[in-house]
Amino acid sequence: MAGVLWSTALLPALVVLVLALVASAVGRFSWWRPALAGGVALVAGFLAGVLAVVGGPAWPPVDARSWLFVLGPGALIVGLACEYVGRPSFDRVATICWAALVPPLLLAPLARHAWGPWQTAAMFLATAAAIVLLAESLARLERRGPLEMLACAFVFALLGAPLLVLGASALFGQLSGVLAASLATLVLLTITGWPTRAPRALVHPLATLGAILVGTGMFYAELPAAAAALAIVAPAAAAAGVGIAGRRPGRVRTLATAVLLTAVPLLIAVVLAYRAYEPPGSYGY
């Protein structure tokens, strides 16, 4: 139990904390922006937890676990590029191109051995659309305020853990817990006045990792498609609700609205996964 707690929660949180504080302190370098520390710390903390849970990745990558070590840093690079360019048109093009690149890598085994051409195209399109939707939703929340986006992403990862466990993917449920622990540290830092605005450098890693976790549960395990869809649209519901509320960023009412609208679809998804869950050895009886 102590080992699970260390690898799933304490290690990623510690890595995020140390890197976030150190990276924020090197603002004297003109090429570095302290606000970028969040993205770097998040990806490093998450991958440290993944490394502790599953061990080192295979090379070349052969499964979803191995691809996390490639796609996580890749998404961070895309996010850093978007932050430095700072143009919405570049953001949209970069997001779409990145979303189109991920599915052929992540879903290659299923495309080669289990799916026909039309099903492959449909699943690739659905995965790319999930990444784009998550990225756009998180970006809209980020424009409302850093705490709104980070809190919603934390709820997404936290409730994603039981969702994936019920979808017969206990390992990726644990990895969702790793992501939640990493995000919890950023949430606490932001509450205490950590100088960042949760920039674009966070959006793409969060969108990519979220889509990978949910997609793996659906494609490689037994997570119901309806539950996966509800999980993916949860941040979009929060972004829409916060936009309608029209409150100033950081207000308790706005934050509560965002968290609640993220949690409700995810809780419904957990219920759906629970109803579809069959314990090992039950054989449907």
Secondary structure as UniProt FT lines:
FT   HELIX           2..5
FT   HELIX           6..10
FT   HELIX           11..24
FT   TURN            25..28
FT   TURN            30..31
FT   HELIX           34..36
FT   HELIX           37..54
FT   HELIX           64..85
FT   HELIX           88..106
FT   HELIX           108..113
FT   HELIX           117..144
FT   HELIX           146..166
FT   TURN            167..168
FT   HELIX           170..191
FT   TURN            192..193
FT   HELIX           200..219
FT   HELIX           225..245
FT   TURN            249..250
FT   HELIX           252..276
FT   TURN            280..281
FT   TURN            283..284
//
